[in-house]
Amino acid sequence: MQLPREGQRTEEQKYSSKTNKMTTFNIILAQTLAGTVIEIIVLLLVAGMIGYFTSYFYYRSIYRKKIHKLDSDLKDLQIKNDGLQDQIIKLKKELEEKEKKEK
């Protein structure tokens, strides 16, 4: 086993200095109740966002087809409605003419 020279650091010291900076904040948060509560809330928010976006994209693909079908049905019904409105106007005119002839 070699002894470390002056100015050289052992593997344990290298590892310790790297992990010390990263885990200090995590250790402090883990030791406090408020830190635990904050962590749980953050995890719940992230899980909720993932669920929301997953369902949004899933239902968007399903309902997009239904919306397209309903739009085409709506256009057909509007055309039919316009035709019926024209027919009503013609029948009203015919009724008025017949009423005038009867008088």
RAPEFEN-V577179 format. One record per backbone hydrogen bond with DSSP energy under -0.5 kcal/mol. NH is the residue of the N-H (numbers start at 1). CO is the residue of the C=O. E is the energy in kcal/mol with one decimal. If there is no record, write none. Layout:
NH;CO;E  NH;CO;E
This chain:
8;5;-1.7  14;10;-2.2  15;11;-2.7  16;12;-2.5  17;13;-2.3  18;14;-1.8  19;15;-2.6  20;16;-2.0  21;17;-1.0  22;18;-1.1  23;19;-2.6  24;20;-1.2  26;22;-0.6  27;23;-2.9  28;24;-2.2  29;25;-2.4  30;26;-2.4  31;27;-1.6  32;28;-0.6  32;29;-0.9  36;32;-1.5  37;33;-2.5  38;34;-2.7  39;35;-2.3  40;36;-2.3  41;37;-2.5  42;38;-2.6  43;39;-2.4  44;40;-2.5  45;41;-2.5  46;42;-2.4  47;43;-2.4  48;44;-2.5  49;45;-2.5  50;46;-2.4  51;47;-2.4  52;48;-2.6  53;49;-2.6  54;50;-2.2  55;51;-2.4  56;52;-2.5  57;53;-2.4  58;54;-2.0  59;55;-2.8  60;56;-2.0  61;57;-1.5  62;58;-1.5  63;59;-3.2  64;60;-1.6  65;61;-0.8  65;62;-0.5  66;62;-1.2  67;63;-2.9  68;64;-2.1  69;65;-2.1  70;66;-2.6  71;67;-2.5  72;68;-2.1  73;69;-2.3  74;70;-2.6  75;71;-2.3  76;72;-2.1  77;73;-2.5  78;74;-2.4  79;75;-2.2  80;76;-2.3  81;77;-2.7  82;78;-2.5  83;79;-2.1  84;80;-2.3  85;81;-2.6  86;82;-2.2  87;83;-2.1  88;84;-2.4  89;85;-2.2  90;86;-2.3  91;87;-2.5  92;88;-2.4  93;89;-2.1  94;90;-2.4  95;91;-2.5  96;92;-2.4  97;93;-2.4  98;94;-2.4  99;95;-2.3  100;96;-2.1  101;97;-2.0  102;98;-1.9  103;99;-1.1
